């Protein structure tokens, strides 16, 4: 399933990662704010198929970038 999201920032300005750790893992950091995403936070992941990388965002960061 694919959902289109319009961000108020260029995707090039976000950090892209080639690993997909679960929330709560110290390496699971937000692509926008750089803080660890905890299990209780939840998260949004966006994948780029061309190089198998992902952007991950706290729900609050996603809301900042879409409002």
Buried (B, 14 or more C-beta within 10 A) or exposed (E): EEEEEEBEEEEEEBBBBEEBBEBEBEEBBBBBBEEBBEEEBEBBEBBEEEEEBBBBBBEEBBEBBEE
